[in-house]
Amino acid sequence: MGAGQPVRVLMLLAGEFAFDARVQRSARSLAAHGYDITVAARAGDDERPFDVAGYRVLEVPIRARPKKRKGQARTDERLREQPSALADRALPAGPGHEYDEAWGPLLQRERPDVVHLHDHYGLRVAVTVLRGSARLIYDAHEYSLGKRVTPRRREALAAYLREYVPAVDAFVTVSSAAANAFAGQVRLPAPAIVVHNTPSLRDQKAAPYALRTAVGIDRRTPLLVYHGVLTKQRRLETVFGALVQLPMVHLALIINGSGASALRETAAQMGLRERVHFLPPVPHDSLVSLVRDADVAVLPLERYGNGDVALPNKLFEYLHAEVPMVVSDSPQIAGFVRAHALGEVALLHEGAWARAIERVLTNPGAYAGEPSARRRLRREWSWEAQEPRLLEVYERLARSGRQSSAAAPPA
């Protein structure tokens, strides 16, 4: 981090760049403040670089490594002897090991000043290859130890995090509850910095299509909306069951990624083919404009470790869209909705959801709030309010990097 030179940042993302709003907002903010940003994200077969809003995106193929044959030799000592030869060998097996061979050569080639690792995939390779040559930020998008996996996999991940997290320079996560959960399981290098997943006020764009036009209904027809990825914990079948009891209500689903076909089949089996509508995903900065056309936004989520500490993107996008919500009783989500009178909380049961949806549809004004108070709430929970926290992390690391460089003897 030489004086007068832009700080070179390499962000590592295990998922697809197009669907990660947090990475895009972070990269855009840092680039606007003079940082030289490259985002390395998961790609299909080919390495594809392109530029976005002042920074570079490099999509890198990530290929799962074949399982080792029984009796195949592997010693950690030998594998760690020559970090420069990372492209030609593998690091010890563990969570996310398929990222070692893709990201090891990339780290050596790019020679960044800061590596910003999004989630734990690649944590080992970053620690092992960098060895203090760059500052390392671990940005936990979710509480990975609270996900539903086998006890064996959870313990393997816990051991992995306990070994490598203490070596990072900064630990960032998405909520105070997630920070506390991590701190109870892993020794953090310093107190966690919380940067919430909130929409930008200045960067909101018009939606590429109108929600009700795409669904084919008018303003008099009640419309629910859900957007996001599909997981087993996001129980949209419960909302389907509520719709069976609410024969005039429609549901628009804006699904990122896979899983829509199975959900479409479930809707058809429940007699909802004409009232559950599957719509194409839109860029994250268009979501607020898109969902604003609905009457009620829904967020059904099972109770489990990661969900219980989550404050997900869609919660704040619904807030910014000024659409009343019905959410499940996950503590952080439910607490936020109740504290600000944004909608109804329902146990994950079809009857409870039907009644909650009906209450909101019958009296939507009860959740509108006083206009100036709602504006303050949206400003408080906006990316503009979160951005300074991220920039402070980078400035602190830049200061420590300059001090380290000044103190180091000449080569």
ChimeraX attribute file (.defattr): number of C-alpha atoms within 10 A of each C-alpha:
attribute: neighborCount
match mode: 1-to-1
recipient: residues
	/A:1	21
	/A:2	12
	/A:3	9
	/A:4	6
	/A:5	10
	/A:6	15
	/A:7	19
	/A:8	18
	/A:9	25
	/A:10	26
	/A:11	22
	/A:12	29
	/A:13	23
	/A:14	19
	/A:15	17
	/A:16	15
	/A:17	19
	/A:18	13
	/A:19	17
	/A:20	14
	/A:21	17
	/A:22	21
	/A:23	22
	/A:24	18
	/A:25	20
	/A:26	19
	/A:27	26
	/A:28	17
	/A:29	20
	/A:30	20
	/A:31	19
	/A:32	14
	/A:33	11
	/A:34	13
	/A:35	19
	/A:36	20
	/A:37	24
	/A:38	26
	/A:39	27
	/A:40	26
	/A:41	25
	/A:42	21
	/A:43	18
	/A:44	12
	/A:45	11
	/A:46	10
	/A:47	14
	/A:48	14
	/A:49	13
	/A:50	11
	/A:51	11
	/A:52	12
	/A:53	11
	/A:54	16
	/A:55	18
	/A:56	18
	/A:57	19
	/A:58	20
	/A:59	22
	/A:60	25
	/A:61	18
	/A:62	21
	/A:63	15
	/A:64	11
	/A:65	13
	/A:66	7
	/A:67	7
	/A:68	10
	/A:69	7
	/A:70	6
	/A:71	6
	/A:72	6
	/A:73	7
	/A:74	13
	/A:75	9
	/A:76	11
	/A:77	9
	/A:78	9
	/A:79	15
	/A:80	17
	/A:81	9
	/A:82	11
	/A:83	19
	/A:84	12
	/A:85	14
	/A:86	23
	/A:87	15
	/A:88	10
	/A:89	14
	/A:90	20
	/A:91	22
	/A:92	16
	/A:93	15
	/A:94	14
	/A:95	20
	/A:96	16
	/A:97	20
	/A:98	19
	/A:99	27
	/A:100	27
	/A:101	21
	/A:102	19
	/A:103	23
	/A:104	26
	/A:105	19
	/A:106	18
	/A:107	19
	/A:108	16
	/A:109	9
	/A:110	12
	/A:111	16
	/A:112	24
	/A:113	22
	/A:114	24
	/A:115	25
	/A:116	25
	/A:117	25
	/A:118	24
	/A:119	21
	/A:120	23
	/A:121	21
	/A:122	24
	/A:123	26
	/A:124	26
	/A:125	26
	/A:126	25
	/A:127	20
	/A:128	18
	/A:129	21
	/A:130	21
	/A:131	13
	/A:132	13
	/A:133	13
	/A:134	22
	/A:135	24
	/A:136	28
	/A:137	24
	/A:138	22
	/A:139	21
	/A:140	20
	/A:141	21
	/A:142	23
	/A:143	23
	/A:144	20
	/A:145	18
	/A:146	17
	/A:147	14
	/A:148	14
	/A:149	11
	/A:150	9
	/A:151	9
	/A:152	9
	/A:153	14
	/A:154	17
	/A:155	13
	/A:156	14
	/A:157	18
	/A:158	17
	/A:159	15
	/A:160	17
	/A:161	23
	/A:162	15
	/A:163	13
	/A:164	19
	/A:165	22
	/A:166	16
	/A:167	23
	/A:168	20
	/A:169	19
	/A:170	23
	/A:171	24
	/A:172	25
	/A:173	23
	/A:174	25
	/A:175	24
	/A:176	18
	/A:177	19
	/A:178	28
	/A:179	22
	/A:180	14
	/A:181	18
	/A:182	23
	/A:183	15
	/A:184	10
	/A:185	13
	/A:186	17
	/A:187	16
	/A:188	21
	/A:189	14
	/A:190	12
	/A:191	13
	/A:192	20
	/A:193	19
	/A:194	20
	/A:195	22
	/A:196	25
	/A:197	25
	/A:198	29
	/A:199	30
	/A:200	23
	/A:201	16
	/A:202	10
	/A:203	12
	/A:204	14
	/A:205	16
	/A:206	12
	/A:207	18
	/A:208	13
	/A:209	14
	/A:210	15
	/A:211	21
	/A:212	17
	/A:213	11
	/A:214	13
	/A:215	19
	/A:216	10
	/A:217	13
	/A:218	10
	/A:219	11
	/A:220	6
	/A:221	14
	/A:222	17
	/A:223	24
	/A:224	25
	/A:225	25
	/A:226	20
	/A:227	22
	/A:228	18
	/A:229	15
	/A:230	16
	/A:231	11
	/A:232	10
	/A:233	15
	/A:234	17
	/A:235	17
	/A:236	21
	/A:237	16
	/A:238	18
	/A:239	22
	/A:240	24
	/A:241	18
	/A:242	22
	/A:243	25
	/A:244	17
	/A:245	15
	/A:246	15
	/A:247	10
	/A:248	11
	/A:249	19
	/A:250	21
	/A:251	24
	/A:252	22
	/A:253	19
	/A:254	22
	/A:255	18
	/A:256	17
	/A:257	12
	/A:258	10
	/A:259	13
	/A:260	17
	/A:261	10
	/A:262	10
	/A:263	16
	/A:264	15
	/A:265	13
	/A:266	16
	/A:267	20
	/A:268	14
	/A:269	10
	/A:270	13
	/A:271	14
	/A:272	20
	/A:273	13
	/A:274	11
	/A:275	20
	/A:276	23
	/A:277	18
	/A:278	17
	/A:279	17
	/A:280	11
	/A:281	18
	/A:282	18
	/A:283	13
	/A:284	23
	/A:285	21
	/A:286	18
	/A:287	24
	/A:288	24
	/A:289	20
	/A:290	21
	/A:291	27
	/A:292	22
	/A:293	19
	/A:294	23
	/A:295	21
	/A:296	25
	/A:297	28
	/A:298	25
	/A:299	24
	/A:300	24
	/A:301	22
	/A:302	17
	/A:303	17
	/A:304	13
	/A:305	17
	/A:306	20
	/A:307	23
	/A:308	20
	/A:309	24
	/A:310	22
	/A:311	24
	/A:312	20
	/A:313	17
	/A:314	20
	/A:315	20
	/A:316	20
	/A:317	28
	/A:318	26
	/A:319	23
	/A:320	25
	/A:321	18
	/A:322	24
	/A:323	25
	/A:324	27
	/A:325	27
	/A:326	25
	/A:327	25
	/A:328	24
	/A:329	22
	/A:330	25
	/A:331	15
	/A:332	18
	/A:333	22
	/A:334	20
	/A:335	13
	/A:336	15
	/A:337	21
	/A:338	12
	/A:339	9
	/A:340	14
	/A:341	15
	/A:342	24
	/A:343	25
	/A:344	22
	/A:345	23
	/A:346	20
	/A:347	17
	/A:348	19
	/A:349	16
	/A:350	19
	/A:351	18
	/A:352	17
	/A:353	27
	/A:354	21
	/A:355	16
	/A:356	21
	/A:357	29
	/A:358	18
	/A:359	15
	/A:360	19
	/A:361	17
	/A:362	10
	/A:363	10
	/A:364	17
	/A:365	10
	/A:366	13
	/A:367	18
	/A:368	15
	/A:369	14
	/A:370	8
	/A:371	9
	/A:372	9
	/A:373	11
	/A:374	17
	/A:375	14
	/A:376	11
	/A:377	14
	/A:378	22
	/A:379	17
	/A:380	13
	/A:381	21
	/A:382	21
	/A:383	23
	/A:384	17
	/A:385	17
	/A:386	19
	/A:387	18
	/A:388	13
	/A:389	15
	/A:390	16
	/A:391	15
	/A:392	12
	/A:393	16
	/A:394	21
	/A:395	11
	/A:396	11
	/A:397	21
	/A:398	19
	/A:399	12
	/A:400	14
	/A:401	19
	/A:402	14
	/A:403	12
	/A:404	12
	/A:405	14
	/A:406	11
	/A:407	9
	/A:408	9
	/A:409	7
	/A:410	6
	/A:411	3
